[in-house]
Amino acid sequence: MGDISVSNGSGKISSPLNGYRKSCWYEEEIEENLRWCFALNSILHTGATPYQDIALLDTKPFGKALVIDGKLQSAETDEFIYHECLVHPSLLFHPSSPKAVFIMGGGEGSTAREILRHKTVEKVTMCDIDEEVVEFCRSHLLVNRNAFCDPRLELVINDARAELESRNACFDVIIGDLADPIEGGPCYKLYTKSFYECIVKPRLSQNGIFVTQAGPAGIFSHTEVFSCIYNTLKQIFKYVVPYSAHIPSFADTWGWVMASDSPFSLTAEDLDLRTKQRIKGENRYFDGKTFTSASTLSKAVRQSLSNETHVYTEGAARFIYGYGTANRHEQE
């Protein structure tokens, strides 16, 4: 079947020449021999910033979808799963009602939106390196419009490492909502042991909690970066909790890792009580039992994590399948 294709990083947008398929399709290469595709209503925007390729697609199964460097970052119908899992465990486990939160990345605004639902939060600093992506999301993702307008949100355009280094203040929670570590991408240095140890941890207040998205965590994909991000954080923090959830639009289970020098000792009932006390509105996905399930990994993944010895450094980085701006044009 002949297709007209528009390359977008490792993703491809195509439409049929012969009329057998009546839709345009988005196709993403997840692994060398595995591709994931879905039908589009329309292509709302494509472009390139100095750091990344960007596209906003109106998809038939998942609504509006944000694609960066050929990797689906967020989809309208299921982004709440990712963002509730990223944000709420760390803020709820914090023992003293967190007031100051720092987001590394998070340019689409959804992470800030979830943080700002917490009644005790007084200031959220969102630091993203790519101003064009932030402005693009502010204009097009209407679900986050209130978050961008909230006076508690401080938006900073900078490299997260440089921004944290320049600040003297500490934060109750630091959240890594960065793009995946992709070879040639802008973010992989922010998953390293030296960054966590020398930059992140000193900027946490007493009982502070760090949490990061940690890439695919499926039965076959978790060894790409999830297991070594977990092992790297174990070298730095006393208590480290990996957890995961299935994200339909990602076609995989996704992982997060939460770390602190204070123990994570709440029960499911404790989490539910704190949710009622601290959060405005109802969560769609996350509650105490959900976290209990999410942090109970399968036997195979548990064994991999317990046996993992790799520590993530700039000289010994691991990457998920795909590539960033450094070599995107060679692949087109």
Secondary structure, DSSP 8 states (H G I E B T S, - for coil): --EEEEEETTEEEEEESSSSS-SEEEEEEEETTEEEEEEEEEEEEEEE-SS-EEEEEEETTTEEEEEETTEEEEETTTHHHHHHHHHHHHHHHSTT---EEEEEE-TTSHHHHHHTTBTT--EEEEEES-HHHHHHHHHH-GGGHHHHH-TTEEEEES-HHHHHHH----EEEEEEE-----TTSS-GGGGSHHHIIIIIGGGEEEEEEEEEEEEE-STTTTTTTHHHHHHHHHTT-SEEEEEEEEEGGGTEEEEEEEEESS-----HHHHHHHHHHHBSS--SS--HHHHHHHTS--HHHHHHHHH-----BTTB----SS--TTTHHHH-
